[in-house]
Amino acid sequence: MRLKTFIFFLLLMMAFSSDLHSQTALTGREYSKNILKERKKNDRDFKKADNSPLDPKYKSDFKKLEYFNIDPQWVLNATLVPYTNPDTIKMKTTTERLPLYLVYGKAYFTIDGKKFNLTVFRNISLMTKPGYEDYLFIPFTDQTSGNESYGGGRYIDSRITEGNQILIDFNKAYNPYCVYSKKYSCPIPPAENYLDIRVTAGVKDFHHE
């Protein structure tokens, strides 16, 4: 994936993100209204933006993406434990491309009384770019992968905060670009980031003729 197009993708998705305090301060109704508004904008951009990730052959029939119902209970405050000496890895992708990512740390959280964790990454090529100095990348798979959601997993964006908490909003989970066009190269979620639960939040798989 070319960097310029990738940055557009991040801008599109991270425009959905607020800081930890402003998100959690919203009421359930306000939050749902904001997410719905963001999804409608995302659908318009997929249909009309010149650099939309959607393969041109799908645009004429495209109306909107499919999503799970919005549920504020999928907005989680996770405890982030950064690694003292983080490794830099060559992230596996859907092609031979191996972008560099910093294995930043672990995020710990609870869903329905069950404890989970996800490895959190930082894209090396973005760390020094204005607006992305605190950007965190969280790829994951779950029990819906290959059924309701894309089999190759989904992504969540977050931000480093001053404390040890980060926001993981599964309602904003999005698909890799390669779901929408074969020309893209997309990071593959590591096996350790499989969640043994149905994450019924965020975008669903993209179906086309």
N, C-alpha and C positions, 0 to 999 in steps of 0.2 A: 504494500500500500504506500503510495507516495505520501511524503510527510505533509504536504500542503493539504491534501484531501483528508488525511488523518486528523489534522488540526481542526478542519471544518467539522468533522464528526464529533470531536471532543467539545468544540464550542456549542454545537447543537445540543448535545446531551448535558453538558455541564451548565448550560443556561437554565436547566431544570433545578439546579442545586442551590440551596441556601446554606448559610452557616448553621451550625448545630443548634444554637439557641433560637434563632428565628423559626426554624422548622418545628422544634418541639413546642414552641409557644402557640402555634396555630391550633385552633379548635378542629375537631374532626371534619366538620362541614367546610370550613375554610380550606383545610388541607386538601380535601377531595376536589373542591372547586378548582384549586390551583393545578392539581395534577391533571384534571380533565382539560383545562385550558392548555396546558403544556402538550398533552397528547394530540389535541387538535392542531396545534401549531406544527408539531412534528409530522403529522400526516400531510399537511399542506406543503411542507418543505420536501418531503419525499416525492410528492406528486409534481411540484413545480420548480424547485430549486435547480439551477443549472448543474451544480455539483452534487445532486442527489445520488446516494449510493445505489438507487434502484436501477436495475438493468433496463435500458430503454424499451425493450420488448414487453416489459410488464407495466409500463406507465399508463398506457391507454386504458387498461382495465382496472388500474389501482384506484381504490376508494379510501381505504384506511388500513392501518395495521390492527391486528387483533390483540386484545389485552385481557389479562385477568381483571376481575373487579377490583376497584380501589379499596384498600383496607388499611387504615392508619396503624393497625396492630403490626403491620410488616415494616414499620419504621422503628429501627432498633438503635439504641445507644450501646455501642460496643466498646469494650476496654481494649485499647491498642497497646501492645507491648513491643516496642521497636527492638530489633536485634542490636546488640552492642557493636558487633563487627559484621555488618550485613554483606552477604555474597552478591556478586554480580553474575547473572546467568544469561545464557543465550536461550531466549524463550522459544519453544517449539511453536510453529505456526502451521497453517493449512497448506503452506508451500515450503520451499527450501529456505526461505528467508528466516534468519535467526536474530531478531532485534535484541538489544541489550536491556535487561531490566534489573533493578536493584531489588533484592528480596528484603523488603523493608522491615517486616515484623509479622506478628500474629494479632488478629482481632478476635476477641472472645465475647460471646453473647449467649443469651438464653431464648429459646422459643418453646412456648407451652411447657415450661419447666425442665426442658432438656437442654443440656449444654452443647454448644457448637463452637467451632473456630474456623477461621479462614486465613490463609496466608495473603498478605497485602504486598503489592509491588509498586515500584516507581519506574516510570519509563525514563531511561537515561537521556534519551534525545530531547525530552521535554523539560527536564529538571531546571534548566537555565533559561527557559523561555518565559517572558513576562506573562503572568497570569497562571502559570503552571508550576510555580515553585513549591507549592504545597499539595499538588495533585497526587492522589492515590488511585491505584488501579486494582480492582478486585474481580478476577474471573472465577466463575464457579459453575458447577453442575449440581443437579438435585434429582429427586425421584420423578419430576415431570419431564426431564430431559429425554428427548426421543419420543415423547408422547404429546402432551400439550405444548411443550416448549421445544426449542431447537436442540437437537441431539448433541451438538457440539458445545453446548453451554451458553451462558450469558455473562454479561459484564455489569459491574456497578462502579461508579465513580464516587470518590469521597475526598475529603480534605483533611490535612493535618491541622490539629487544633492546639491551643496552648496547653491544655491538660492531657490526660491520658484517655479521653473519650473521642470516638469518631462516630459519625452518623452512617449507618448502613440502611439505605432505603430501598427495599426490594421492590416497591411499587415503581421504581425508576430503573429496574433491571432492563437492559437492552441487548439486542442481538448483535453479534459480529457482522461486519459489512458483507462477509462472504455468503451470508444467508441470502442477500439480495442480488449479488452478482458474483460470478466465478472469477472475475478479474482481480479480486482483492485477496490479500494475504492476512490472515487473522490469528492472533495468539490463541493457543489451545489451553484451556484451564488445566492445571496440574491435577493429578489424581487425588492429591491431599485436599483439594478444594471441592470435593464431593460432599454435599450435605444430604444425609440420610433422612430426608423429610421432603414432603411435597411443598415446594415454594410456589404457592398459588398467587403470585403477585408479579407485576411487570408485564413485559411484552410476551406474547405467545409466538409459536413458530410461524413462519411465513409460508403460506400455501399459494401455489400458482399452478396454472395449467401446464 
